[in-house]
Amino acid sequence: MAKLSGTDLPGFDAQLKTTKMFYTPKDALAFMSSPDMSKIMDLVRTFSFEHNLLGEKVKSKDAIGISMPGTTLGSRQNVKLRFDPTT
């Protein structure tokens, strides 16, 4: 897996140390229900926009929406990422 991700084993292990893994549905639900969820997803969309991951023509991080329990960040008409704890 390290080789396929473009690194060596120490590099891959370093990436995993900073990656939140959800090994059970209960872990994923706890994360999704966290008060920090909105802050974390805002960091994700800001990073994505600043690094042109949303596309070259996108003028704002609000161009796409991220829906999560209780709120939507960005465009409600263009939701591309949904976190739904009911399914």
PyMOL Python script that loads the backbone (N, CA, C, O; Angstrom):
from pymol import cmd

cmd.read_pdbstr("""\
ATOM      1  N   MET A   1       0.817  -1.190   0.000  1.00  0.00           N
ATOM      2  CA  MET A   1       0.000   0.000   0.000  1.00  0.00           C
ATOM      3  C   MET A   1       0.865   1.260   0.000  1.00  0.00           C
ATOM      4  O   MET A   1       0.511   2.261  -0.623  1.00  0.00           O
ATOM      5  N   ALA A   2       1.991   1.207   0.697  1.00  0.00           N
ATOM      6  CA  ALA A   2       2.881   2.365   0.732  1.00  0.00           C
ATOM      7  C   ALA A   2       3.354   2.717  -0.675  1.00  0.00           C
ATOM      8  O   ALA A   2       3.320   3.880  -1.076  1.00  0.00           O
ATOM      9  N   LYS A   3       3.789   1.717  -1.410  1.00  0.00           N
ATOM     10  CA  LYS A   3       4.295   1.945  -2.766  1.00  0.00           C
ATOM     11  C   LYS A   3       3.201   2.526  -3.662  1.00  0.00           C
ATOM     12  O   LYS A   3       3.458   3.450  -4.434  1.00  0.00           O
ATOM     13  N   LEU A   4       1.988   1.993  -3.564  1.00  0.00           N
ATOM     14  CA  LEU A   4       0.881   2.477  -4.392  1.00  0.00           C
ATOM     15  C   LEU A   4       0.478   3.910  -4.045  1.00  0.00           C
ATOM     16  O   LEU A   4      -0.082   4.621  -4.880  1.00  0.00           O
ATOM     17  N   SER A   5       0.764   4.333  -2.811  1.00  0.00           N
ATOM     18  CA  SER A   5       0.425   5.704  -2.427  1.00  0.00           C
ATOM     19  C   SER A   5       1.577   6.663  -2.696  1.00  0.00           C
ATOM     20  O   SER A   5       1.499   7.838  -2.335  1.00  0.00           O
ATOM     21  N   GLY A   6       2.642   6.181  -3.323  1.00  0.00           N
ATOM     22  CA  GLY A   6       3.745   7.036  -3.735  1.00  0.00           C
ATOM     23  C   GLY A   6       4.750   7.347  -2.641  1.00  0.00           C
ATOM     24  O   GLY A   6       5.409   8.386  -2.677  1.00  0.00           O
ATOM     25  N   THR A   7       4.870   6.454  -1.671  1.00  0.00           N
ATOM     26  CA  THR A   7       5.818   6.695  -0.586  1.00  0.00           C
ATOM     27  C   THR A   7       6.451   5.373  -0.158  1.00  0.00           C
ATOM     28  O   THR A   7       6.227   4.331  -0.773  1.00  0.00           O
ATOM     29  N   ASP A   8       7.233   5.437   0.894  1.00  0.00           N
ATOM     30  CA  ASP A   8       7.798   4.215   1.466  1.00  0.00           C
ATOM     31  C   ASP A   8       7.044   3.889   2.761  1.00  0.00           C
ATOM     32  O   ASP A   8       6.138   4.624   3.155  1.00  0.00           O
ATOM     33  N   LEU A   9       7.416   2.793   3.415  1.00  0.00           N
ATOM     34  CA  LEU A   9       6.696   2.362   4.611  1.00  0.00           C
ATOM     35  C   LEU A   9       6.725   3.408   5.728  1.00  0.00           C
ATOM     36  O   LEU A   9       5.678   3.672   6.320  1.00  0.00           O
ATOM     37  N   PRO A  10       7.882   4.021   6.045  1.00  0.00           N
ATOM     38  CA  PRO A  10       7.870   5.062   7.083  1.00  0.00           C
ATOM     39  C   PRO A  10       6.964   6.251   6.713  1.00  0.00           C
ATOM     40  O   PRO A  10       6.272   6.797   7.571  1.00  0.00           O
ATOM     41  N   GLY A  11       6.975   6.639   5.445  1.00  0.00           N
ATOM     42  CA  GLY A  11       6.108   7.723   4.984  1.00  0.00           C
ATOM     43  C   GLY A  11       4.641   7.365   5.097  1.00  0.00           C
ATOM     44  O   GLY A  11       3.816   8.189   5.492  1.00  0.00           O
ATOM     45  N   PHE A  12       4.321   6.126   4.747  1.00  0.00           N
ATOM     46  CA  PHE A  12       2.939   5.645   4.826  1.00  0.00           C
ATOM     47  C   PHE A  12       2.484   5.595   6.282  1.00  0.00           C
ATOM     48  O   PHE A  12       1.373   6.017   6.603  1.00  0.00           O
ATOM     49  N   ASP A  13       3.333   5.085   7.152  1.00  0.00           N
ATOM     50  CA  ASP A  13       3.002   5.043   8.579  1.00  0.00           C
ATOM     51  C   ASP A  13       2.781   6.451   9.132  1.00  0.00           C
ATOM     52  O   ASP A  13       1.890   6.659   9.955  1.00  0.00           O
ATOM     53  N   ALA A  14       3.577   7.405   8.690  1.00  0.00           N
ATOM     54  CA  ALA A  14       3.415   8.792   9.131  1.00  0.00           C
ATOM     55  C   ALA A  14       2.064   9.356   8.673  1.00  0.00           C
ATOM     56  O   ALA A  14       1.413  10.091   9.416  1.00  0.00           O
ATOM     57  N   GLN A  15       1.648   9.010   7.454  1.00  0.00           N
ATOM     58  CA  GLN A  15       0.342   9.456   6.954  1.00  0.00           C
ATOM     59  C   GLN A  15      -0.783   8.861   7.789  1.00  0.00           C
ATOM     60  O   GLN A  15      -1.745   9.552   8.125  1.00  0.00           O
ATOM     61  N   LEU A  16      -0.665   7.596   8.119  1.00  0.00           N
ATOM     62  CA  LEU A  16      -1.712   6.933   8.905  1.00  0.00           C
ATOM     63  C   LEU A  16      -1.843   7.522  10.301  1.00  0.00           C
ATOM     64  O   LEU A  16      -2.941   7.554  10.857  1.00  0.00           O
ATOM     65  N   LYS A  17      -0.746   7.986  10.870  1.00  0.00           N
ATOM     66  CA  LYS A  17      -0.791   8.574  12.215  1.00  0.00           C
ATOM     67  C   LYS A  17      -1.638   9.841  12.253  1.00  0.00           C
ATOM     68  O   LYS A  17      -2.175  10.197  13.302  1.00  0.00           O
ATOM     69  N   THR A  18      -1.760  10.519  11.126  1.00  0.00           N
ATOM     70  CA  THR A  18      -2.536  11.756  11.082  1.00  0.00           C
ATOM     71  C   THR A  18      -3.876  11.577  10.383  1.00  0.00           C
ATOM     72  O   THR A  18      -4.544  12.559  10.060  1.00  0.00           O
ATOM     73  N   THR A  19      -4.272  10.334  10.147  1.00  0.00           N
ATOM     74  CA  THR A  19      -5.523  10.040   9.466  1.00  0.00           C
ATOM     75  C   THR A  19      -6.489   9.382  10.440  1.00  0.00           C
ATOM     76  O   THR A  19      -6.170   8.369  11.063  1.00  0.00           O
ATOM     77  N   LYS A  20      -7.680   9.975  10.564  1.00  0.00           N
ATOM     78  CA  LYS A  20      -8.706   9.394  11.432  1.00  0.00           C
ATOM     79  C   LYS A  20      -9.361   8.242  10.691  1.00  0.00           C
ATOM     80  O   LYS A  20      -9.881   8.414   9.589  1.00  0.00           O
ATOM     81  N   MET A  21      -9.331   7.077  11.301  1.00  0.00           N
ATOM     82  CA  MET A  21      -9.944   5.897  10.699  1.00  0.00           C
ATOM     83  C   MET A  21     -11.215   5.550  11.469  1.00  0.00           C
ATOM     84  O   MET A  21     -11.272   5.694  12.690  1.00  0.00           O
ATOM     85  N   PHE A  22     -12.212   5.101  10.757  1.00  0.00           N
ATOM     86  CA  PHE A  22     -13.467   4.684  11.367  1.00  0.00           C
ATOM     87  C   PHE A  22     -13.595   3.176  11.204  1.00  0.00           C
ATOM     88  O   PHE A  22     -14.051   2.686  10.171  1.00  0.00           O
ATOM     89  N   TYR A  23     -13.191   2.459  12.222  1.00  0.00           N
ATOM     90  CA  TYR A  23     -13.174   1.010  12.143  1.00  0.00           C
ATOM     91  C   TYR A  23     -14.525   0.389  12.453  1.00  0.00           C
ATOM     92  O   TYR A  23     -14.758  -0.778  12.138  1.00  0.00           O
ATOM     93  N   THR A  24     -15.416   1.157  13.065  1.00  0.00           N
ATOM     94  CA  THR A  24     -16.763   0.659  13.359  1.00  0.00           C
ATOM     95  C   THR A  24     -17.773   1.755  13.017  1.00  0.00           C
ATOM     96  O   THR A  24     -17.422   2.935  12.991  1.00  0.00           O
ATOM     97  N   PRO A  25     -19.015   1.374  12.757  1.00  0.00           N
ATOM     98  CA  PRO A  25     -20.044   2.392  12.529  1.00  0.00           C
ATOM     99  C   PRO A  25     -20.192   3.324  13.736  1.00  0.00           C
ATOM    100  O   PRO A  25     -20.486   4.509  13.573  1.00  0.00           O
ATOM    101  N   LYS A  26     -19.992   2.799  14.925  1.00  0.00           N
ATOM    102  CA  LYS A  26     -20.093   3.612  16.139  1.00  0.00           C
ATOM    103  C   LYS A  26     -19.039   4.726  16.133  1.00  0.00           C
ATOM    104  O   LYS A  26     -19.324   5.848  16.551  1.00  0.00           O
ATOM    105  N   ASP A  27     -17.816   4.419  15.658  1.00  0.00           N
ATOM    106  CA  ASP A  27     -16.756   5.432  15.552  1.00  0.00           C
ATOM    107  C   ASP A  27     -17.158   6.538  14.573  1.00  0.00           C
ATOM    108  O   ASP A  27     -16.958   7.722  14.848  1.00  0.00           O
ATOM    109  N   ALA A  28     -17.717   6.149  13.445  1.00  0.00           N
ATOM    110  CA  ALA A  28     -18.129   7.124  12.434  1.00  0.00           C
ATOM    111  C   ALA A  28     -19.268   7.998  12.952  1.00  0.00           C
ATOM    112  O   ALA A  28     -19.267   9.208  12.726  1.00  0.00           O
ATOM    113  N   LEU A  29     -20.222   7.409  13.633  1.00  0.00           N
ATOM    114  CA  LEU A  29     -21.341   8.166  14.183  1.00  0.00           C
ATOM    115  C   LEU A  29     -20.865   9.152  15.247  1.00  0.00           C
ATOM    116  O   LEU A  29     -21.342  10.285  15.300  1.00  0.00           O
ATOM    117  N   ALA A  30     -19.935   8.730  16.084  1.00  0.00           N
ATOM    118  CA  ALA A  30     -19.401   9.624  17.118  1.00  0.00           C
ATOM    119  C   ALA A  30     -18.722  10.828  16.474  1.00  0.00           C
ATOM    120  O   ALA A  30     -18.897  11.954  16.941  1.00  0.00           O
ATOM    121  N   PHE A  31     -17.959  10.612  15.421  1.00  0.00           N
ATOM    122  CA  PHE A  31     -17.303  11.715  14.716  1.00  0.00           C
ATOM    123  C   PHE A  31     -18.335  12.642  14.090  1.00  0.00           C
ATOM    124  O   PHE A  31     -18.237  13.863  14.209  1.00  0.00           O
ATOM    125  N   MET A  32     -19.322  12.059  13.425  1.00  0.00           N
ATOM    126  CA  MET A  32     -20.342  12.826  12.736  1.00  0.00           C
ATOM    127  C   MET A  32     -21.185  13.653  13.707  1.00  0.00           C
ATOM    128  O   MET A  32     -21.689  14.717  13.348  1.00  0.00           O
ATOM    129  N   SER A  33     -21.334  13.170  14.912  1.00  0.00           N
ATOM    130  CA  SER A  33     -22.142  13.850  15.923  1.00  0.00           C
ATOM    131  C   SER A  33     -21.339  14.845  16.754  1.00  0.00           C
ATOM    132  O   SER A  33     -21.898  15.555  17.591  1.00  0.00           O
ATOM    133  N   SER A  34     -20.049  14.896  16.527  1.00  0.00           N
ATOM    134  CA  SER A  34     -19.157  15.767  17.296  1.00  0.00           C
ATOM    135  C   SER A  34     -19.419  17.236  16.987  1.00  0.00           C
ATOM    136  O   SER A  34     -19.703  17.587  15.842  1.00  0.00           O
ATOM    137  N   PRO A  35     -19.325  18.098  18.001  1.00  0.00           N
ATOM    138  CA  PRO A  35     -19.455  19.538  17.734  1.00  0.00           C
ATOM    139  C   PRO A  35     -18.323  20.081  16.858  1.00  0.00           C
ATOM    140  O   PRO A  35     -18.441  21.173  16.302  1.00  0.00           O
ATOM    141  N   ASP A  36     -17.247  19.338  16.734  1.00  0.00           N
ATOM    142  CA  ASP A  36     -16.112  19.759  15.902  1.00  0.00           C
ATOM    143  C   ASP A  36     -16.293  19.438  14.422  1.00  0.00           C
ATOM    144  O   ASP A  36     -15.505  19.891  13.592  1.00  0.00           O
ATOM    145  N   MET A  37     -17.316  18.668  14.085  1.00  0.00           N
ATOM    146  CA  MET A  37     -17.523  18.230  12.698  1.00  0.00           C
ATOM    147  C   MET A  37     -17.569  19.409  11.730  1.00  0.00           C
ATOM    148  O   MET A  37     -16.902  19.382  10.696  1.00  0.00           O
ATOM    149  N   SER A  38     -18.338  20.432  12.048  1.00  0.00           N
ATOM    150  CA  SER A  38     -18.469  21.583  11.163  1.00  0.00           C
ATOM    151  C   SER A  38     -17.134  22.299  10.983  1.00  0.00           C
ATOM    152  O   SER A  38     -16.804  22.713   9.871  1.00  0.00           O
ATOM    153  N   LYS A  39     -16.368  22.452  12.049  1.00  0.00           N
ATOM    154  CA  LYS A  39     -15.057  23.107  11.973  1.00  0.00           C
ATOM    155  C   LYS A  39     -14.105  22.303  11.097  1.00  0.00           C
ATOM    156  O   LYS A  39     -13.369  22.868  10.288  1.00  0.00           O
ATOM    157  N   ILE A  40     -14.122  20.987  11.260  1.00  0.00           N
ATOM    158  CA  ILE A  40     -13.233  20.116  10.488  1.00  0.00           C
ATOM    159  C   ILE A  40     -13.593  20.149   9.002  1.00  0.00           C
ATOM    160  O   ILE A  40     -12.710  20.240   8.148  1.00  0.00           O
ATOM    161  N   MET A  41     -14.884  20.076   8.697  1.00  0.00           N
ATOM    162  CA  MET A  41     -15.308  20.110   7.297  1.00  0.00           C
ATOM    163  C   MET A  41     -15.025  21.474   6.669  1.00  0.00           C
ATOM    164  O   MET A  41     -14.771  21.553   5.466  1.00  0.00           O
ATOM    165  N   ASP A  42     -15.063  22.548   7.461  1.00  0.00           N
ATOM    166  CA  ASP A  42     -14.688  23.854   6.928  1.00  0.00           C
ATOM    167  C   ASP A  42     -13.207  23.877   6.574  1.00  0.00           C
ATOM    168  O   ASP A  42     -12.821  24.461   5.561  1.00  0.00           O
ATOM    169  N   LEU A  43     -12.380  23.251   7.397  1.00  0.00           N
ATOM    170  CA  LEU A  43     -10.952  23.148   7.072  1.00  0.00           C
ATOM    171  C   LEU A  43     -10.742  22.349   5.790  1.00  0.00           C
ATOM    172  O   LEU A  43      -9.893  22.701   4.971  1.00  0.00           O
ATOM    173  N   VAL A  44     -11.508  21.279   5.612  1.00  0.00           N
ATOM    174  CA  VAL A  44     -11.402  20.440   4.411  1.00  0.00           C
ATOM    175  C   VAL A  44     -11.765  21.239   3.167  1.00  0.00           C
ATOM    176  O   VAL A  44     -11.048  21.202   2.167  1.00  0.00           O
ATOM    177  N   ARG A  45     -12.883  21.963   3.229  1.00  0.00           N
ATOM    178  CA  ARG A  45     -13.299  22.710   2.027  1.00  0.00           C
ATOM    179  C   ARG A  45     -12.381  23.895   1.754  1.00  0.00           C
ATOM    180  O   ARG A  45     -12.152  24.242   0.595  1.00  0.00           O
ATOM    181  N   THR A  46     -11.854  24.518   2.797  1.00  0.00           N
ATOM    182  CA  THR A  46     -10.905  25.612   2.611  1.00  0.00           C
ATOM    183  C   THR A  46      -9.626  25.103   1.955  1.00  0.00           C
ATOM    184  O   THR A  46      -9.124  25.705   1.006  1.00  0.00           O
ATOM    185  N   PHE A  47      -9.102  23.990   2.465  1.00  0.00           N
ATOM    186  CA  PHE A  47      -7.906  23.375   1.877  1.00  0.00           C
ATOM    187  C   PHE A  47      -8.169  23.004   0.418  1.00  0.00           C
ATOM    188  O   PHE A  47      -7.350  23.285  -0.458  1.00  0.00           O
ATOM    189  N   SER A  48      -9.305  22.375   0.164  1.00  0.00           N
ATOM    190  CA  SER A  48      -9.644  21.942  -1.193  1.00  0.00           C
ATOM    191  C   SER A  48      -9.721  23.123  -2.153  1.00  0.00           C
ATOM    192  O   SER A  48      -9.230  23.045  -3.279  1.00  0.00           O
ATOM    193  N   PHE A  49     -10.334  24.214  -1.710  1.00  0.00           N
ATOM    194  CA  PHE A  49     -10.432  25.402  -2.559  1.00  0.00           C
ATOM    195  C   PHE A  49      -9.055  26.021  -2.800  1.00  0.00           C
ATOM    196  O   PHE A  49      -8.699  26.337  -3.936  1.00  0.00           O
ATOM    197  N   GLU A  50      -8.286  26.192  -1.728  1.00  0.00           N
ATOM    198  CA  GLU A  50      -6.977  26.836  -1.850  1.00  0.00           C
ATOM    199  C   GLU A  50      -6.001  26.050  -2.713  1.00  0.00           C
ATOM    200  O   GLU A  50      -5.069  26.627  -3.273  1.00  0.00           O
ATOM    201  N   HIS A  51      -6.200  24.750  -2.827  1.00  0.00           N
ATOM    202  CA  HIS A  51      -5.316  23.912  -3.638  1.00  0.00           C
ATOM    203  C   HIS A  51      -5.950  23.502  -4.969  1.00  0.00           C
ATOM    204  O   HIS A  51      -5.500  22.558  -5.619  1.00  0.00           O
ATOM    205  N   ASN A  52      -6.996  24.221  -5.362  1.00  0.00           N
ATOM    206  CA  ASN A  52      -7.651  24.029  -6.664  1.00  0.00           C
ATOM    207  C   ASN A  52      -8.258  22.638  -6.842  1.00  0.00           C
ATOM    208  O   ASN A  52      -8.422  22.179  -7.972  1.00  0.00           O
ATOM    209  N   LEU A  53      -8.588  21.972  -5.759  1.00  0.00           N
ATOM    210  CA  LEU A  53      -9.162  20.636  -5.860  1.00  0.00           C
ATOM    211  C   LEU A  53     -10.636  20.668  -6.245  1.00  0.00           C
ATOM    212  O   LEU A  53     -11.201  19.644  -6.630  1.00  0.00           O
ATOM    213  N   LEU A  54     -11.258  21.837  -6.143  1.00  0.00           N
ATOM    214  CA  LEU A  54     -12.664  21.975  -6.521  1.00  0.00           C
ATOM    215  C   LEU A  54     -12.817  22.347  -7.987  1.00  0.00           C
ATOM    216  O   LEU A  54     -13.930  22.389  -8.511  1.00  0.00           O
ATOM    217  N   GLY A  55     -11.706  22.616  -8.641  1.00  0.00           N
ATOM    218  CA  GLY A  55     -11.717  22.984 -10.048  1.00  0.00           C
ATOM    219  C   GLY A  55     -11.193  24.395 -10.246  1.00  0.00           C
ATOM    220  O   GLY A  55     -11.326  25.246  -9.367  1.00  0.00           O
ATOM    221  N   GLU A  56     -10.608  24.631 -11.386  1.00  0.00           N
ATOM    222  CA  GLU A  56      -9.990  25.927 -11.681  1.00  0.00           C
ATOM    223  C   GLU A  56     -10.998  27.062 -11.795  1.00  0.00           C
ATOM    224  O   GLU A  56     -10.661  28.215 -11.525  1.00  0.00           O
ATOM    225  N   LYS A  57     -12.217  26.756 -12.188  1.00  0.00           N
ATOM    226  CA  LYS A  57     -13.224  27.805 -12.394  1.00  0.00           C
ATOM    227  C   LYS A  57     -13.993  28.158 -11.120  1.00  0.00           C
ATOM    228  O   LYS A  57     -14.772  29.111 -11.118  1.00  0.00           O
ATOM    229  N   VAL A  58     -13.789  27.416 -10.056  1.00  0.00           N
ATOM    230  CA  VAL A  58     -14.497  27.668  -8.812  1.00  0.00           C
ATOM    231  C   VAL A  58     -13.936  28.925  -8.156  1.00  0.00           C
ATOM    232  O   VAL A  58     -12.731  29.031  -7.924  1.00  0.00           O
ATOM    233  N   LYS A  59     -14.821  29.874  -7.858  1.00  0.00           N
ATOM    234  CA  LYS A  59     -14.396  31.182  -7.351  1.00  0.00           C
ATOM    235  C   LYS A  59     -14.465  31.297  -5.828  1.00  0.00           C
ATOM    236  O   LYS A  59     -13.972  32.274  -5.264  1.00  0.00           O
ATOM    237  N   SER A  60     -15.067  30.316  -5.154  1.00  0.00           N
ATOM    238  CA  SER A  60     -15.247  30.405  -3.710  1.00  0.00           C
ATOM    239  C   SER A  60     -15.398  29.003  -3.122  1.00  0.00           C
ATOM    240  O   SER A  60     -15.891  28.091  -3.785  1.00  0.00           O
ATOM    241  N   LYS A  61     -14.975  28.846  -1.888  1.00  0.00           N
ATOM    242  CA  LYS A  61     -15.176  27.554  -1.227  1.00  0.00           C
ATOM    243  C   LYS A  61     -16.656  27.296  -0.976  1.00  0.00           C
ATOM    244  O   LYS A  61     -17.038  26.164  -0.680  1.00  0.00           O
ATOM    245  N   ASP A  62     -17.496  28.325  -1.088  1.00  0.00           N
ATOM    246  CA  ASP A  62     -18.934  28.176  -0.907  1.00  0.00           C
ATOM    247  C   ASP A  62     -19.655  27.659  -2.152  1.00  0.00           C
ATOM    248  O   ASP A  62     -20.868  27.453  -2.120  1.00  0.00           O
ATOM    249  N   ALA A  63     -18.927  27.450  -3.241  1.00  0.00           N
ATOM    250  CA  ALA A  63     -19.542  26.999  -4.486  1.00  0.00           C
ATOM    251  C   ALA A  63     -20.124  25.590  -4.357  1.00  0.00           C
ATOM    252  O   ALA A  63     -21.092  25.248  -5.036  1.00  0.00           O
ATOM    253  N   ILE A  64     -19.540  24.793  -3.501  1.00  0.00           N
ATOM    254  CA  ILE A  64     -20.058  23.441  -3.261  1.00  0.00           C
ATOM    255  C   ILE A  64     -20.568  23.385  -1.828  1.00  0.00           C
ATOM    256  O   ILE A  64     -20.179  24.190  -0.981  1.00  0.00           O
ATOM    257  N   GLY A  65     -21.440  22.424  -1.574  1.00  0.00           N
ATOM    258  CA  GLY A  65     -21.996  22.282  -0.241  1.00  0.00           C
ATOM    259  C   GLY A  65     -21.548  20.999   0.430  1.00  0.00           C
ATOM    260  O   GLY A  65     -21.305  19.983  -0.221  1.00  0.00           O
ATOM    261  N   ILE A  66     -21.445  21.072   1.749  1.00  0.00           N
ATOM    262  CA  ILE A  66     -21.193  19.901   2.581  1.00  0.00           C
ATOM    263  C   ILE A  66     -22.328  19.855   3.595  1.00  0.00           C
ATOM    264  O   ILE A  66     -22.467  20.745   4.434  1.00  0.00           O
ATOM    265  N   SER A  67     -23.131  18.813   3.506  1.00  0.00           N
ATOM    266  CA  SER A  67     -24.279  18.662   4.386  1.00  0.00           C
ATOM    267  C   SER A  67     -23.923  17.721   5.538  1.00  0.00           C
ATOM    268  O   SER A  67     -23.359  16.644   5.342  1.00  0.00           O
ATOM    269  N   MET A  68     -24.272  18.166   6.741  1.00  0.00           N
ATOM    270  CA  MET A  68     -24.029  17.347   7.931  1.00  0.00           C
ATOM    271  C   MET A  68     -25.171  17.587   8.899  1.00  0.00           C
ATOM    272  O   MET A  68     -25.952  18.518   8.708  1.00  0.00           O
ATOM    273  N   PRO A  69     -25.283  16.767   9.932  1.00  0.00           N
ATOM    274  CA  PRO A  69     -26.397  16.944  10.868  1.00  0.00           C
ATOM    275  C   PRO A  69     -26.457  18.374  11.410  1.00  0.00           C
ATOM    276  O   PRO A  69     -25.504  18.860  12.019  1.00  0.00           O
ATOM    277  N   GLY A  70     -27.588  19.034  11.179  1.00  0.00           N
ATOM    278  CA  GLY A  70     -27.816  20.355  11.738  1.00  0.00           C
ATOM    279  C   GLY A  70     -27.366  21.534  10.909  1.00  0.00           C
ATOM    280  O   GLY A  70     -27.731  22.668  11.221  1.00  0.00           O
ATOM    281  N   THR A  71     -26.579  21.310   9.850  1.00  0.00           N
ATOM    282  CA  THR A  71     -26.087  22.451   9.071  1.00  0.00           C
ATOM    283  C   THR A  71     -25.596  22.020   7.687  1.00  0.00           C
ATOM    284  O   THR A  71     -25.362  20.840   7.427  1.00  0.00           O
ATOM    285  N   THR A  72     -25.453  22.995   6.827  1.00  0.00           N
ATOM    286  CA  THR A  72     -24.809  22.804   5.525  1.00  0.00           C
ATOM    287  C   THR A  72     -23.813  23.935   5.343  1.00  0.00           C
ATOM    288  O   THR A  72     -24.160  25.108   5.485  1.00  0.00           O
ATOM    289  N   LEU A  73     -22.597  23.585   5.033  1.00  0.00           N
ATOM    290  CA  LEU A  73     -21.578  24.578   4.706  1.00  0.00           C
ATOM    291  C   LEU A  73     -21.619  24.812   3.207  1.00  0.00           C
ATOM    292  O   LEU A  73     -21.685  23.857   2.434  1.00  0.00           O
ATOM    293  N   GLY A  74     -21.582  26.062   2.788  1.00  0.00           N
ATOM    294  CA  GLY A  74     -21.567  26.360   1.365  1.00  0.00           C
ATOM    295  C   GLY A  74     -22.937  26.244   0.724  1.00  0.00           C
ATOM    296  O   GLY A  74     -23.960  26.447   1.377  1.00  0.00           O
ATOM    297  N   SER A  75     -22.949  25.919  -0.550  1.00  0.00           N
ATOM    298  CA  SER A  75     -24.157  25.912  -1.366  1.00  0.00           C
ATOM    299  C   SER A  75     -25.110  24.766  -1.011  1.00  0.00           C
ATOM    300  O   SER A  75     -24.745  23.592  -1.067  1.00  0.00           O
ATOM    301  N   ARG A  76     -26.327  25.135  -0.649  1.00  0.00           N
ATOM    302  CA  ARG A  76     -27.371  24.121  -0.399  1.00  0.00           C
ATOM    303  C   ARG A  76     -27.899  23.550  -1.720  1.00  0.00           C
ATOM    304  O   ARG A  76     -28.494  22.473  -1.737  1.00  0.00           O
ATOM    305  N   GLN A  77     -27.686  24.261  -2.806  1.00  0.00           N
ATOM    306  CA  GLN A  77     -28.144  23.802  -4.126  1.00  0.00           C
ATOM    307  C   GLN A  77     -27.118  22.915  -4.824  1.00  0.00           C
ATOM    308  O   GLN A  77     -27.426  22.305  -5.847  1.00  0.00           O
ATOM    309  N   ASN A  78     -25.903  22.836  -4.284  1.00  0.00           N
ATOM    310  CA  ASN A  78     -24.843  22.069  -4.935  1.00  0.00           C
ATOM    311  C   ASN A  78     -24.076  21.233  -3.907  1.00  0.00           C
ATOM    312  O   ASN A  78     -22.849  21.294  -3.820  1.00  0.00           O
ATOM    313  N   VAL A  79     -24.830  20.455  -3.137  1.00  0.00           N
ATOM    314  CA  VAL A  79     -24.213  19.616  -2.109  1.00  0.00           C
ATOM    315  C   VAL A  79     -23.486  18.454  -2.779  1.00  0.00           C
ATOM    316  O   VAL A  79     -24.079  17.703  -3.553  1.00  0.00           O
ATOM    317  N   LYS A  80     -22.201  18.314  -2.475  1.00  0.00           N
ATOM    318  CA  LYS A  80     -21.379  17.252  -3.051  1.00  0.00           C
ATOM    319  C   LYS A  80     -20.915  16.235  -2.009  1.00  0.00           C
ATOM    320  O   LYS A  80     -20.458  15.147  -2.358  1.00  0.00           O
ATOM    321  N   LEU A  81     -21.034  16.591  -0.738  1.00  0.00           N
ATOM    322  CA  LEU A  81     -20.604  15.705   0.329  1.00  0.00           C
ATOM    323  C   LEU A  81     -21.677  15.717   1.407  1.00  0.00           C
ATOM    324  O   LEU A  81     -22.033  16.772   1.932  1.00  0.00           O
ATOM    325  N   ARG A  82     -22.194  14.523   1.734  1.00  0.00           N
ATOM    326  CA  ARG A  82     -23.270  14.401   2.720  1.00  0.00           C
ATOM    327  C   ARG A  82     -22.865  13.465   3.842  1.00  0.00           C
ATOM    328  O   ARG A  82     -22.347  12.373   3.610  1.00  0.00           O
ATOM    329  N   PHE A  83     -23.111  13.912   5.052  1.00  0.00           N
ATOM    330  CA  PHE A  83     -22.928  13.082   6.235  1.00  0.00           C
ATOM    331  C   PHE A  83     -24.307  12.887   6.845  1.00  0.00           C
ATOM    332  O   PHE A  83     -24.879  13.825   7.399  1.00  0.00           O
ATOM    333  N   ASP A  84     -24.842  11.680   6.748  1.00  0.00           N
ATOM    334  CA  ASP A  84     -26.199  11.392   7.205  1.00  0.00           C
ATOM    335  C   ASP A  84     -26.156  10.286   8.260  1.00  0.00           C
ATOM    336  O   ASP A  84     -25.886   9.133   7.924  1.00  0.00           O
ATOM    337  N   PRO A  85     -26.415  10.612   9.524  1.00  0.00           N
ATOM    338  CA  PRO A  85     -26.310   9.614  10.576  1.00  0.00           C
ATOM    339  C   PRO A  85     -27.492   8.641  10.620  1.00  0.00           C
ATOM    340  O   PRO A  85     -27.499   7.713  11.429  1.00  0.00           O
ATOM    341  N   THR A  86     -28.492   8.847   9.754  1.00  0.00           N
ATOM    342  CA  THR A  86     -29.678   7.996   9.828  1.00  0.00           C
ATOM    343  C   THR A  86     -29.600   6.733   8.972  1.00  0.00           C
ATOM    344  O   THR A  86     -30.450   5.851   9.088  1.00  0.00           O
ATOM    345  N   THR A  87     -28.584   6.644   8.117  1.00  0.00           N
ATOM    346  CA  THR A  87     -28.528   5.465   7.245  1.00  0.00           C
ATOM    347  C   THR A  87     -27.402   4.538   7.613  1.00  0.00           C
ATOM    348  O   THR A  87     -27.222   3.501   6.974  1.00  0.00           O
TER     349      THR A  87
END
""", "prot")
cmd.dss("prot")
cmd.show_as("cartoon", "prot")
cmd.util.cbc("prot")
cmd.orient("prot")
